[in-house]
Amino acid sequence: MCARRFLLIIFWLTLIFVGAALAIYQFGQQVLIKGATPQGHFQAAAPGSGPDYSKSENWFARSDIAGNPSQWLPAGTSQASGPAAAVFYIHPTTYLERDRWNAPLEGSESDFRTRLFVQSQASSLTSAGRVWAPRYRQAAYGAFLLKSEDARKALDLAYSDLLSAFDEFLRRNPTGPVILAGHSQGALHLSRLLRDRAPQLKNRLVAAYVVGWPLSTTADLPAMAMVACQTAEQTGCVLSWQSFGSPANSNLIMDAWEGTTGPTGIKRERKDMLCVNPVTGTKDGAAPAQANPGTLVPTADLTSATLEPGRVGARCDKGLLIIDGEIPPLGPYVLPGNNYHVYDYALFWGAIRRDAERRLSAWQHR
């Protein structure tokens, strides 16, 4: 899918939610672009100025980092002893300023938001592996709004950091099982990483969780040399989903996605959009609420959460993951159209944890 078009839709929906609907509906896309595009032109980074991923300071999560946010667990769950896999996790966009095309490596507000995502998303994988979550010069939201040289360079810079981080991750973990995970912008970069590092992942990949970013089974997956997860014990496969309540209105997203050309040269169609249900672990699966091991329900300040089993079920329907059951209060960021994009991991935290453990066991017993 065209990165700029999809993130434009997500950002548009977010702005509608926070009260910018009138301006957008009256004046259209140009208002959004003017209000979100970074000021000035992309400034190329000096040669050699990228993060040195041999240093722990350039990681949010790594086994030797004190206060590692991925080690957080909701009450009633316990950490596995000696998890076998190495997990590479890429966080979503957390830099919301307009002053530059790429975020600095450190910033108090974006750091706080990123740590919350590492805590609430990557923590679901710690019973299966040790999480490595790099800092990277993420593209600002505005980088997705224009088909410009500035925007392309911003996305490429973010990806170049992640490619370097992943190579360091592989250097530190030269053998054994690997789990990959990302969300939103992180999932976009992860889909590119899966294409560029497919040979290094051969026979090592347990699963890739490419969440909150549409993937086509015909236009995208073949370029990664990957297949969708058809069963709960399958390894070396991709899980992807986008969470919606019912009734779901995905017209804006679908209008932006359908008809775009994937890396295979094939046009994307709705019938080929991948949905793997995290509760069942199967493509196009369905599960009742009682099958869900737990949804993360956050505290008011969003710094912690409780795990509540049996709250929501889910079913794949025309490429979307439709949430069934009584959805608990998750926070103020449910987007129009019943789009639960921000909560793609939180809704199914317990299911993701179980899924990763199950696939790791299958990998170990191949």
N, C-alpha and C positions, 0 to 999 in steps of 0.2 A: 504494500500500500504506500501511496505517496505520504511521506512523513509530515510534510507541511500541511497537507489538507486534513489529515486526521487530527493532528494536534490543534489545528485551527478550530475544528469542531469541538474538541474537548474544552479548549479555552473559552470558546464562545458559550458553551453550556455553563461553564463556571461563572462567567460574567453575568449571564442571565440570572443565575441563582443569587448573586450578591447585589442585584438591583440595577444592572446596566441594560436591562431588556429594552427599555424605551428608546435609548439612543441607538442601539443596534438595529432594532426594527425600523426606526425612522430613517437612519442614514446608512445602514448596511455595513458591509465588511470593511469599508474604508475607516470607519470610526474605530473598529477593533484594531486594525493594523496601526493606525496613528497612536492609539493609546497603549499599545503593547510592544511595538517594534523597538528594539534597542536604539539609543541615540548614536548618531555617527556611523562610521564604517567599522567593519571588523578589523581589529588590529592584530597582525600576525605576531605570534609569540616569538621571542628571541630563541635562536637555536640553543638546544640544551636546557631550556628553562622549564621543561615539563617535570612532573613529579618523579622523584626517585623512589620507585616502589620497593627497593631493598630496605627502605627505612619505614619503621612502623608508623611514623607520624603521618604518612600518606595513606593510611587505612583507617576506616571507621571501625572495622572489626577484623581481628586476627587473633590467633590463640595466645600471643604474647602481650596483648594490649590490656592494660588494667581498665576496668569499667567498660568492658566490651558490651555494647548494647544488645548484640545478638544473643547473649547469654541470659537475657531476661526470660522469665517464665511466669505464666499466670499461676495463681495459687492452686494447689492440688496436682500440679504436674512436676515431674522430676527430670533432672538431666541424666541422659544416658552416660554410662562410664565408657570412655574410650571409643566414641563413635568412629566408624571406619572410613567414611568418605571425606573428601575435601569439597567444600561448597563454595562456588563463586557466585556472589550476589551483586546485582547492579540496581541501585536505588532509582526511583522516579525523579522527575523534576521537582526541585525544592527551592530553586532560585527564582524569585518573582520580581526582580528589579529590572529597570530599563537602561541602566547606566553602561552596560557592555553586552557584547554578544555571547560571551561565555562567563560563567560564574568563576570567581576566584576560588582557590582550593580551600580557603577558610573564610567563614563569615558567620557571625553569631546566630542570626535568625535562620539562615538556610541550614547551618549545622544542627540546630535544634530540631528542625523539621526532618532532616535526614536521619538523625538518631531515632526519632519516633518511628520512621519507616523501617529502619533496620531492626528496631525492637519488636515491632508488630508483625513484620513480614518475614525477615530472615530467621527469626527465632523459631518459626515453625519447622525449620529444617535441621535444628541442632541435635535432635535425637538420632539423626542419621550421619551427621558430619560436622566438621569444624568449619565455621563460616569465615570467609575472606570477603570483605566488602570495601572496595577501594574508594577513596576520594577521587573525583575527576572533575575536570573543568566542563561541567554539564552545559549544554546549550540552554540559553534563556528561552522562555516561552516564545518570544518574538522571533526567534530563529526559525520557527516552524511556519511562520505566517507568509513569508515571501519566497517566491522562486527567484532568488537573487544569489549573486556570488557571495555576498556577505553571509547569507544564511547557510549556504552549502559549506563554506569554510568553518563556520561555527560548529556544525554537526560533525564535520570531519575532525576538528580539533578534539571534541569530546570523545569521539570514537578512538582517536589515536592514543589518548590517555588510557582508555580501557583495554586496548590491545596490548599496550606495554604492561599494564597491571596483570593482565591474564597471562602473559608470557612469564612474568615473575612468579605468578601463582603456580604455573606448570613447572618452573624451575625448582620451586620449593616443594612441590608435590609431584615428583617425576613418575611415580607408579601409583597404582591403586585406583579405586573408584572415584568418579567425579560427578557432582551434581551442579547444574547451572540454574540460576533463577534471576528473574528481573521483572520489573513492573513499569508499564507505560513507557516513558523515554528509555528506561533501563531495558525493557523488553525489545524495543526497536533496535538498540545497539546489540543486544544479545542475539537477535536474529541475524545480524550481519557477522557477528563473531562466530556463530555456528557455521556460516559459509566459509569464512576465512581460515578457521582452525579445525576444520573437519578431520584432516589426517591425524592431527595430534590427539583427537578425542576418540579415535577408532578403538573399539574394544574396552574403553574406559568409562564411557558415559552411562550413568545410571538413568538419568532423565534430565530433560530441560523444561523448566517451568517458564514459558514465555507468556506472561499474563498481562491482560489489559492492553493488548495490541493485536489487531486482527491478523490472522495468517490464513493463507489459502493452501489447501492440500495439493493443488496443482501448480499454482504460480509461485509459491514460496518454498514449500518443504523439499522438493527435489533439488533445489539449488543448495540446500544444506546437507544433502545426502542423508536426510532424516525422514522418518515416518511418524504418523500420529500414534499415540498410545491407544491400542485397541482393547487391551486387557489390563487388569490391575497389577499383574506380575511381569508385564513386558518391560524390557530395559532398552536403553539406547534410543528412546523415543521422546516425542514432544507432547507436553500438555499445554493447552491454551484455552482461555475462556474470558468472557466479558459478562459481568453480572448485571442483570436487570430485574427489577420487580415487575409485577403484572398489574395492569397491562403495560407492556414494553412499547416504547416509541423510539425506534432506532433509525428513523428515516434520515435524519441529518447525517449520521455516521455512515449509513449504507449508501446514501447519495454520494458521499465523498470517496468511499472505498470501491464500490462496484465500478468495473470498467477500467481501473488503473492497471498498469502492466507490472508484473512481478519480475524478479531477477531471471526467471526462466524464459521470459519473453511472452508468457501467456497472460491474457487478461484475467483479472480477478472477477469471480462471480459469486453471488450470495450462496448458491448451492454448494460451493467448495470451501466456505469459511469453516475453519476448524473450531469445534467445541469438544473438549474433553472434560467431563464432569469430575471435579476433584473428589466428590463423595464416593462415587463408584470407581473412579480411576479408568473409565472407559469412554471411548469416543461415542458421542451422541447418547450418553447414558442418562438415566433418571433415578432419583432416590428420594424417599420420604424423609421428613424431618428427623425421625427417630434414628435414621442411619448416619446422621451427621455427628461426629464425636465432639464437636464444640465450635461455637462462634465466640469471638472475642468481643465482649461488651465493655467499652471504655469507661473510665471514670470521667468526671466532669472536666478535669484539666487535661485529659488525654494522655497522662503520663503513665497510666497503668490500666489494667483491664482484668475482668474475670472471664473464665472460660465456661460457657453455658451449653451443654449438650442438648441435642434434640430440638433446637429452636427453629432451624430452617432446613428445608430440603431444596433440591434443585433438579432441573431437567433441561437438557439441551433441546432447543427448538429453533430450527432454521439458522444455526450458527451462533445463537446467543444462549447464555446460561440464565434461565428464568428461575428466580428464587420463589420457592413455595413455602407456605407457613406464615406464622406471625413474626415479622422481622422486628427484632429488638431495637431500642434506640441506640444508634451507632455514632451519632454526631451530626453536625449541621451540613455535611457536604454531599448529600444525595442530590444528584443533578436532575434537571428536568427530563421527562420521559422515563422516570423511574430508573435512572442510570446510577448503579452502585459502583461505578468505576473505582472510587477511592477505597472501597471496602472489598475489593476482589480477594484479598488474602484474609482479612479479618473474619469475613463471613464463614470461611471454611478452614480456619487455622488448624483445628484438630484433624480435619480430613487430610489436609496437606501433610501434616506430621505423620499420620498413619500411612499415607501413600508413599512418602519417601522411605520410611522404614521398610515397607513391604517390597518396594522395588530394589532397595539395597540388598535385602535378604535374597531376592531372586538373582541379583547379579552375583552375589557371593556363592550361590549354589548352582551356577550355570554348569 
